[in-house]
């Protein structure tokens, strides 16, 4: 039931925002929101996150903002985790190969729910 509901809510967003349309990553975020609030409120929070928190920009202009996030991630790794950064360079492992889903789903797809809830809480509280 939750999967159907989250996909339907993600599709509802695609109708609301035709410029962005449907993205499979939206359904993960919608699922997290639906675990905490009614459908209408979850939709409103999704719209708020997309527009006011900048998630929408990740999907626009041929994913230009997403590529910018990859660059920022790699620079942060280079500065803060130089050994890991060097190891990734040796393996020819670039940020887009592992971080796309992180950014496009706001970390809701691959992490345990307890961690996801904290990430979303921090996002909503800090903005």
C-alpha positions as CSV (number, residue, x, y, z in Angstrom):
1,X,0.0,0.0,0.0
2,X,2.8,2.5,0.9
3,X,4.6,1.9,-2.4
4,X,1.4,2.6,-4.4
5,X,0.7,5.6,-2.3
6,X,4.2,7.1,-2.6
7,X,4.4,6.5,-6.3
8,X,0.9,8.2,-6.7
9,X,2.0,11.2,-4.7
10,X,5.2,11.4,-6.7
11,X,3.1,11.3,-9.9
12,X,0.9,14.0,-8.4
13,X,3.9,16.2,-8.0
14,X,4.9,15.7,-11.6
15,X,1.5,17.0,-12.7
16,X,1.9,19.9,-10.3
17,X,5.4,20.8,-11.6
18,X,5.4,19.9,-15.3
19,X,8.9,21.5,-15.9
20,X,10.5,18.8,-13.6
21,X,8.0,16.0,-14.2
22,X,8.3,12.6,-12.6
23,X,11.6,11.4,-11.1
24,X,11.8,8.0,-9.5
25,X,13.8,9.5,-6.7
26,X,10.8,11.6,-5.6
27,X,9.0,8.4,-4.4
28,X,11.6,7.7,-1.7
29,X,11.2,11.2,-0.2
30,X,7.4,11.0,-0.5
31,X,7.5,7.6,1.4
32,X,9.4,9.2,4.3
33,X,7.0,12.1,4.4
34,X,3.9,9.8,4.3
35,X,5.3,7.9,7.3
36,X,5.0,11.1,9.3
37,X,2.0,13.0,8.0
38,X,-1.3,12.8,6.0
39,X,-1.1,12.8,2.2
40,X,-2.1,16.4,1.7
41,X,0.4,17.7,4.2
42,X,3.1,15.4,2.7
43,X,2.4,16.9,-0.7
44,X,2.7,20.4,0.6
45,X,6.0,19.6,2.4
46,X,7.3,18.0,-0.8
47,X,6.5,21.2,-2.8
48,X,8.2,23.3,-0.1
49,X,11.3,21.1,-0.2
50,X,11.4,21.1,-3.9
51,X,11.0,24.9,-4.3
52,X,12.3,26.5,-1.1
53,X,15.0,24.1,-0.2
54,X,16.4,23.9,-3.7
55,X,15.9,20.2,-4.5
56,X,14.0,21.1,-7.6
57,X,17.2,22.8,-9.0
58,X,18.9,19.4,-9.0
59,X,16.6,18.3,-11.8
60,X,16.7,21.4,-14.0
61,X,18.9,22.6,-16.8
62,X,20.3,19.3,-17.8
63,X,21.2,18.4,-14.2
64,X,23.7,21.3,-14.0
65,X,23.1,21.9,-10.3
66,X,23.6,18.2,-9.6
67,X,26.9,18.3,-11.4
68,X,27.8,21.2,-9.2
69,X,27.0,19.2,-6.1
70,X,29.3,16.4,-7.3
71,X,32.1,18.9,-7.8
72,X,31.5,20.3,-4.2
73,X,31.5,16.8,-2.8
74,X,34.8,15.9,-4.4
75,X,36.4,19.2,-3.2
76,X,35.2,18.5,0.3
77,X,36.5,15.0,0.2
78,X,39.8,16.3,-1.2
79,X,40.1,18.7,1.7
80,X,38.6,16.7,4.6
81,X,39.3,13.1,3.5
82,X,42.4,13.2,1.4
83,X,43.3,9.5,1.7
84,X,39.8,8.5,0.6
85,X,39.9,11.1,-2.2
86,X,43.2,9.7,-3.4
87,X,41.9,6.1,-3.3
88,X,38.9,7.1,-5.3
89,X,41.1,8.8,-7.9
90,X,43.2,5.6,-8.2
91,X,40.1,3.6,-8.8
92,X,38.8,6.3,-11.3
93,X,35.7,6.5,-9.1
94,X,33.9,9.8,-9.6
95,X,31.1,11.3,-7.4
96,X,28.4,10.8,-10.0
97,X,29.0,7.1,-9.9
98,X,27.9,6.8,-6.3
99,X,26.3,10.0,-5.1
100,X,23.6,10.7,-7.7
101,X,20.9,8.8,-5.8
102,X,22.0,10.4,-2.5
103,X,21.4,13.9,-3.8
104,X,18.3,13.1,-6.0
105,X,16.5,11.4,-3.1
106,X,17.8,13.5,-0.2
107,X,19.5,10.4,1.1
108,X,16.2,8.6,1.6
109,X,16.9,5.6,-0.7
110,X,20.0,3.9,0.7
111,X,20.2,4.7,4.4
112,X,18.4,3.1,7.4
113,X,15.1,4.9,8.1
114,X,16.3,6.1,11.5
115,X,19.1,7.9,9.8
116,X,16.8,9.2,7.1
117,X,14.4,10.6,9.6
118,X,17.3,12.5,11.3
119,X,18.5,13.8,7.9
120,X,15.0,15.1,7.0
121,X,14.6,16.6,10.5
122,X,17.9,18.4,10.2
123,X,17.0,19.7,6.7
124,X,13.6,21.0,7.8
125,X,14.9,22.5,11.1
126,X,18.0,24.2,9.7
127,X,16.4,25.9,6.7
